[in-house]
Amino acid sequence: MDWMTQVDNYCERTDFSFWSEPLNAATNAAFILSALIVWAMLGGKSDRPARLLTGILLIIGIGSFLFHTYATRWALALDVFPIQLFILAYLFFATTRFFALPLWAGLAAVIAFFPFAYAVSAGVSALVGPLNGSVAYVPVPILIFGYAAAMAFRDTETARGLAIGAGILVVSLVFRTMDEGVCGAVPFGTHFLWHVLNGVMLGWMIIVLHHHRAPEDRIAGA
């Protein structure tokens, strides 16, 4: 594979100059700003999972910026990998924290995610096609809604927070999917809204995880 191969996936890109996607590049600030806000909200609390996720969120913004400016395969890898890492890390922490399960259960959930994601993506793709590359993300809101349902009778606040996060992601995916389909009417596309909404959603999801802490942690203010 030639990692320097150029990639053109979005309406806004008209050539391979650095600033050919100004909106897509600039709106990665949503991830960075969200990470900074969440970090400040955590204050002096030693919630390591939440801080780790916040760090990954910051890296997502940087990786996505590199992709929407350099538009190469190596930059694409730096865009995709942190997102996948966030999903898997969040799944691990959500499983162990929300359901008070041991570490092995979190690892099992992470491993189970791969066949689940493949099955859902393959099924959706067979029905409606690749959705402009968004089909790979479809399993994520489904999984979040599933966790929200599972939490409904355990912690309604956490369940509501998860459902809100999944709802934001669904809207975000709609804008990501629409991008190339609206090029004729909207030359700059809609992908930038995927960035803005995802910045909000990922920060929100970290806060949902942070607020659902063990009773002893809440008492200690950790």
Residue, then its C-alpha position, 0 to 999 in steps of 0.5 A: m500500500d502506498w501511504m502517500t496516495q491522495v484520498d478525495n472523499y468529500c464534496e468540499r475537496t476540489d483539489f489536493s492543496f492543503w486548505s481544499e477542505p477549509l470547513n472540514a478542517a476547521t470544524n475539527a476544533a469541535f473535538i479539541l474544544s470539547a476535550l478541553i471543556v470536558w477536561a476542565m469539567l473533570g476538575g481535580k477528580s481522578d477519574r482515569p477512564a474519563r481522562l483517558l477518553t478525553g485524551i483520545l478525543l483530543i487526538i481524534g481532532i488532531g488526526s481528523f485535521l491531518f486527514h482533511t488537510y493532507a488527504t493521504r492514506w497515512a492521514l486517513a489512518l490517523d483519522v480512523f484509528p483514534i475513533q476506533l480506539f475511543i469506541l473500544a475504550y468507551l465500550f470497555f469502561a461502560t461495561t465495567r462501570f455501568f454494570a459493575l462487572p469485572l475487567w474480563a467482562g469489559l474485555a469480552a464486550v470489546i471482543a464481541f464488538f467485532p462480530f457484532a459490528y461486522a454482522v450489523s454493517a454487512g446487514v445494513s449494507a446489503l439493504v441500503g448500500p454503504l451509506n457513503g462510508s457511514v455504514a461502518y458506524v451504524p453499529v455504534p448508535i445501535l449498541i449505545f441504545g442497547y446499553a441505554a435500554a439495559m440501564a433503564f431500570r438500573d439508573t434512569e439518568t445514565a440511560r437517558g444520557l446514553a440515549i441522548g448521545a445515541g440520538i446525536l450520533v444518529v443525526s450526525l451520521v445522517f449529515r455524514t451520509m448526505d455529504e456526496g449526495v448534496c454536492g450539486a446543491v451544497p458545494f461545501g457539503t455536510h461532512f463538517l456537521w459530522h465533526v461538530l455534532n460528534g465533538v458534542m456527542l463524544g464529550w457528552m458521552i464522557i460526562v455520562l460515564h464520569h457521572h455514573r461512578a461507584p458510590e464510594d467514588r462519589i462520596a470521596g469525590a474522586 
